Amino acid sequence: MIDFQPISPLQRTWLLELGLERAFLARLPQAQPGGQSAPVAAPAQEAAAAMQTAQPVERHLNDAGSPSPLAPAAATDAMSARDQALAVLRKSGARPVAAAPVEEVVQRPAVLIQPEKAQDMASLLEQVQACQECGLHTGRAQVVFGSELLSEPDWMIIGEAPGTSDDRSAKPFDGKAGLLLQAMLNSAIPNASVYKTHLVKCRPLGNRPPTQEELAACRAFLDAQIRLVQPRRLLAVGHLAAVALSGRDEDLETLRGQALTYTDAQGRSLPLVVTYHPASLLLRPQHKANAWRDLSLLRELQNQP
């Protein structure tokens, strides 16, 4: 085996530029830092010298980084210099280490989007993350699926769409509106268990309301969520959520203030209460008195067996 002399970092860089394998260069001793570099072994020295012939090709690039008309000839000279340098190393008897085989990429099977057949929340979440049924998935930071799952919560609270804070944290009702909602729930039903989610699971850019097409694309996920969570009652916040869950295309003032009913695909009925979205209450505090009356209805239903 040939005993190579230490090479300097600059010489090692030249050899890398020649295309030599890193594993082969790792076998060459490194010059001691802070000291005088020992003379390079003849093969490495000749290869480094040959590399200097290849450098002019870099000077034939224009400002945009594209080759100039002189580049083809310079590139030919550079390749010739590279071949000469490699020939020097071959004569020395050194054998470059073969590159490690490229690891075979394992292709994951596509997720089948069938929310109605999801057996648990983990598989449903996987489907939501893979869904591309509408354009909302292109602008989201992450899916906002739902809050921490509780077994058969007293209330499932459903809003319209994630906001900016929700999109960052992946938690529904995570901003100022969420803090107001939680304060209202703590006052009206302090001991109730609650699960929170939205009609759609991706934030619309600009915090706009979701379109009817986007609502329709995500509705099967919401229905499956309700089926798996098995809440005792539902609270819809905002007009879109009220219409979607009640099935009644009426204004919010007509729908709120009364106990409605949500019926799922299996015919199961759940009590439904409708109220203002907390973000709306931040903008229109005059509605807070009516919102408190809606929450009083929650308390009445909570106390019923």
C-alpha positions in Angstrom: 0.0 0.0 0.0 1.3 3.4 -0.9 2.2 5.8 1.9 0.8 9.2 1.0 2.2 12.3 2.5 -0.2 14.7 4.2 -2.1 17.1 1.9 -3.3 20.6 2.7 -7.0 21.6 2.7 -6.5 23.5 -0.5 -5.1 20.5 -2.2 -7.9 18.4 -0.9 -10.4 20.9 -2.4 -8.7 20.6 -5.8 -8.9 16.9 -5.7 -12.6 17.1 -4.8 -13.2 19.4 -7.8 -11.6 16.7 -10.0 -14.4 14.4 -9.0 -12.6 12.1 -6.7 -14.7 10.2 -4.2 -14.8 11.7 -0.7 -14.2 8.2 0.8 -11.0 7.9 -1.2 -9.8 11.3 0.0 -10.6 10.4 3.6 -7.8 7.8 3.4 -5.2 10.5 2.6 -3.6 12.0 5.7 -4.4 15.6 6.5 -1.7 18.2 7.1 -1.4 19.1 10.8 -3.2 22.4 11.6 -1.0 25.3 12.4 2.1 23.6 11.1 4.0 23.5 7.9 2.4 21.2 5.4 4.6 18.3 4.5 5.4 17.9 0.8 2.6 16.3 -1.1 3.2 12.8 -2.5 4.0 12.9 -6.1 0.7 11.6 -7.4 -1.4 14.1 -5.4 1.0 16.9 -6.3 0.8 16.2 -10.0 -3.0 15.9 -9.8 -3.2 19.2 -8.0 -1.0 20.8 -10.6 -3.1 19.4 -13.4 -6.1 20.9 -11.7 -4.7 24.4 -12.4 -5.1 23.7 -16.1 -8.8 23.3 -15.5 -9.4 26.5 -13.7 -9.6 28.8 -16.8 -13.0 27.4 -17.6 -14.4 29.4 -14.7 -13.3 32.6 -16.3 -15.3 31.9 -19.4 -18.6 32.4 -17.7 -20.6 35.6 -18.1 -22.2 37.6 -15.3 -25.4 35.5 -15.5 -23.4 32.3 -14.9 -24.0 31.0 -18.5 -21.1 29.8 -20.6 -19.7 32.3 -23.1 -18.8 31.3 -26.7 -15.3 30.4 -25.5 -16.6 28.0 -22.9 -16.7 24.8 -25.0 -13.0 24.9 -25.8 -12.1 25.7 -22.3 -14.4 22.9 -21.0 -12.6 20.5 -23.4 -9.2 21.6 -21.9 -10.6 21.1 -18.4 -11.8 17.6 -19.1 -8.4 16.8 -20.6 -6.6 18.1 -17.5 -9.0 16.1 -15.3 -8.3 12.9 -17.2 -4.5 13.5 -16.9 -4.8 14.0 -13.1 -6.8 10.8 -12.7 -4.2 8.9 -14.8 -1.5 10.1 -12.4 -3.3 8.7 -9.5 -4.0 5.4 -11.3 -0.3 5.0 -12.0 0.4 5.4 -8.3 -1.6 2.2 -7.6 -4.2 3.9 -5.4 -7.7 2.6 -5.8 -10.6 5.0 -5.3 -13.2 3.6 -3.0 -16.4 2.7 -4.9 -19.4 4.9 -4.2 -21.9 3.4 -1.8 -25.0 2.1 -3.6 -27.8 4.5 -3.8 -30.5 3.5 -1.2 -33.6 2.3 -3.0 -36.4 4.8 -2.5 -39.4 3.1 -1.0 -42.6 4.4 -2.5 -45.4 4.7 0.0 -48.8 3.6 -1.2 -51.3 6.3 -1.9 -53.8 7.0 0.9 -57.3 6.0 -0.1 -59.7 8.9 0.7 -62.8 7.2 2.1 -63.7 9.1 5.3 -66.9 7.1 5.8 -64.8 4.0 6.2 -62.3 5.4 8.7 -62.2 3.2 11.8 -60.3 5.7 14.1 -59.2 9.3 14.3 -55.6 8.4 13.3 -56.7 7.0 9.9 -59.1 9.9 9.3 -56.4 12.4 10.0 -54.1 10.6 7.5 -56.8 11.0 4.9 -57.3 14.7 5.7 -53.5 15.3 5.3 -53.5 13.5 2.0 -56.6 15.2 0.6 -56.3 17.5 -2.4 -60.0 17.7 -3.3 -59.9 21.5 -3.2 -57.3 24.3 -3.5 -57.1 25.0 0.2 -54.3 22.4 0.7 -51.9 24.5 -1.4 -52.0 27.5 0.9 -52.0 25.9 4.4 -49.1 25.6 6.7 -50.6 22.4 8.2 -53.9 20.7 8.7 -56.0 21.9 11.6 -57.8 18.7 12.4 -59.2 19.1 16.0 -58.4 19.6 19.6 -57.3 16.9 22.0 -59.8 14.0 21.7 -61.9 13.2 24.7 -64.1 10.1 24.9 -67.7 11.1 24.1 -67.4 14.8 25.0 -70.4 16.7 26.3 -70.1 19.2 23.4 -68.5 19.3 20.0 -67.9 22.9 18.9 -67.7 23.5 15.2 -66.5 26.7 13.6 -66.2 27.7 9.9 -62.5 27.5 9.0 -59.0 27.8 10.7 -57.5 31.2 11.2 -53.9 32.4 11.0 -53.1 31.3 14.6 -54.8 27.9 14.0 -52.8 27.4 10.9 -49.5 28.0 12.8 -50.3 25.8 15.8 -52.6 23.2 14.2 -55.1 23.8 17.0 -58.6 25.1 16.3 -59.7 28.4 18.0 -56.2 29.2 19.0 -56.2 33.0 18.6 -58.0 35.8 20.4 -61.4 34.5 19.2 -60.6 31.2 20.8 -59.7 32.8 24.1 -63.0 34.6 24.1 -64.9 31.4 23.3 -63.1 29.5 26.1 -63.9 32.2 28.5 -67.6 32.0 27.6 -67.6 28.3 27.9 -66.0 28.4 31.3 -68.7 30.8 32.5 -71.7 28.9 31.1 -70.6 25.2 31.2 -67.4 25.1 33.3 -67.4 21.4 33.9 -68.3 20.2 30.4 -65.9 18.2 28.3 -65.4 19.8 24.9 -64.0 18.9 21.5 -63.3 21.6 18.9 -63.0 21.5 15.1 -64.0 23.4 11.9 -66.1 22.7 8.8 -62.9 22.8 6.7 -59.5 21.6 7.9 -57.2 24.1 6.0 -57.0 27.8 6.3 -58.4 29.9 3.4 -55.8 32.5 2.5 -56.7 36.0 3.7 -59.0 34.4 6.4 -61.9 34.6 4.0 -65.0 32.4 4.5 -64.7 29.0 2.7 -66.6 28.6 -0.5 -69.4 26.2 -1.1 -67.1 24.0 -3.1 -64.6 23.9 -0.3 -67.3 23.1 2.2 -68.6 20.3 0.1 -65.1 18.8 -0.4 -64.5 18.7 3.3 -68.0 17.7 4.5 -67.3 14.0 4.5 -64.4 14.5 6.9 -66.6 16.4 9.3 -69.3 13.8 9.3 -66.8 11.1 9.9 -65.3 13.1 12.8 -68.7 13.5 14.4 -69.2 9.7 14.0 -65.9 8.8 15.6 -65.9 11.5 18.4 -69.5 10.6 19.4 -70.3 13.9 21.1 -73.5 14.3 23.1 -74.4 17.7 21.7 -73.2 20.1 19.0 -72.5 23.9 19.1 -72.2 25.6 15.8 -70.5 29.0 15.8 -71.0 31.2 12.8 -73.6 31.3 10.1 -71.9 28.8 7.7 -71.6 26.2 10.5 -75.2 26.8 11.6 -76.5 26.2 8.0 -74.3 23.2 7.4 -75.2 21.4 10.6 -78.9 22.3 10.8 -79.6 21.9 7.1 -81.7 25.1 7.1 -80.6 27.8 4.8 -81.7 30.7 7.0 -80.0 33.7 8.5 -78.2 33.3 11.8 -80.7 35.4 13.9 -83.4 33.0 12.8 -81.4 29.9 13.7 -79.9 30.9 17.1 -81.7 31.0 20.4 -83.3 27.6 20.1 -82.5 24.0 20.3 -82.1 22.5 16.8 -81.2 19.0 15.6 -78.3 17.6 13.7 -79.0 14.2 12.0 -76.1 12.1 10.7 -76.0 9.7 7.8 -76.9 6.8 10.1 -80.0 8.7 11.2 -78.6 9.5 14.7 -79.9 12.8 16.0 -78.0 15.2 18.3 -79.1 18.4 20.0 -77.7 21.4 18.2 -77.3 25.0 19.4 -76.3 27.9 17.1 -74.5 31.1 18.2 -72.2 33.9 16.9 -68.7 33.2 15.9 -66.3 34.6 18.6 -64.4 36.5 16.0 -67.7 38.3 15.1 -68.2 39.1 18.8 -64.8 40.8 18.9 -65.9 43.1 16.1 -69.5 43.5 17.2 -69.6 43.5 21.1 -73.2 44.5 21.0 -74.1 40.9 20.2 -72.5 39.5 23.4 -75.8 39.7 25.3 -77.5 37.5 22.7 -74.5 35.2 22.7 -74.8 34.8 26.5 -78.5 33.8 26.0 -77.3 31.1 23.6 -74.8 29.9 26.1 -77.5 29.8 28.8 -79.3 27.3 26.5 -76.1 25.2 26.5 -76.3 25.1 30.3 -79.9 24.0 30.2 -79.2 21.2 27.8 -76.1 20.3 29.8 -78.2 19.7 32.9 -80.6 17.5 31.1 -80.1 13.7 31.4 
